[in-house]
Amino acid sequence: MKRKPKKPTAQDDGRSFCNMNVEGMPWYKPESPSTAQTGNFAGDGEPDADRQAEMTSRERRAATRAYMSINLPRLITVVAAFVLAAVLVWLWLR
């Protein structure tokens, strides 16, 4: 019988990939010195979400259309299942 080689465990390097300075938390500081200087987290060079360019109306319309095309069938399925369940309960208790 062969023994499986041990997998190396992941080492935590302490980086954070998102802003942990959230309003309402006990450690919240309105202007954290680490992000105030760089404007990003973990030194990745990407700008904050606040500093990103606004979407044009055409882009916003395209994003809304994509969102609706993905989620509308799901919504219709849930509503149809609810109606079917209500009809079955009504028939059962009649």
N, C-alpha and C positions, 0 to 999 in steps of 0.2 A: 504494500500500500504506500502510495506517495503522499508525502506531506505537502500541504499547500504552503507556498511561501508567504511570510507575513507581509501585509501591506503596510507601507510607512504611514504613520499618522500625520494628519495635517497640522502644520504649525501655525499658530495665531501670531501674525505680525503686527497686530494692533491698528491696522488701517481701518478707517470707516469710509464707506462708499456713499453715504448720504448724510445729510445734516441731522445731527442728533440734538441740536440746540433748538428744541421745540417749545413754543409757548405753552405754559401750564405744567411743565416739568419742574422739579425742585432745582435743577441745575441751570435753568434758563437764564441766559444773559442776552439782553437786547442786541448788543453788538459784540460778538465774539472776536477777540483779537486775531485768532488764527484765520478766520474767514474774511475779516475786514481787510486784511492786507492782500490776500491772494484772490479772493472772490471765488474760490473753488475748494473742493475737498479732495483729500488724498493726493494732491499735486498732479491731478490728471490734465490740467490745462483747459478744461471745459468751463465756459462761463455759467454763472448762476441762471436759474430759470427766469428770474426777474429781468435779467439783462438781455435775454434772447429777443430777437425781433418779433414784433407782433405779426399775426397771420393776416394775410390780405382777405378781403371778403370772398374772393374766388376760392382760396385755400380753405377757408372756414366752411364754405358751402360744400366743397368736395369732402372734407372730413366728416361733416354732418351726414352727407349722403352715404358715405362708407359705413359710418356707425349704424345708421338706420337699416342699411341693407344687410348688415350682420345680425342685428338684434331684433328686427321686426319679425322674422320667422319664429324666433324663440318666444317672443311675446304672444304671438298668435297661437302657438302650441300650448302655452300655459293657460291662456284664456279658454281655448277649446277644451282642454282637459278639465278645467274647473266647471265649465258648462255641462260637459258630459257627466261629471260626478254629481252635479246638482240634479240633472235630469234622472239619473239612476236612483238617487236617494228619493226623489219625488215619486218615481214609479214604485219603489220598494215600499214606501210608507202610505201609499194611496189605498 
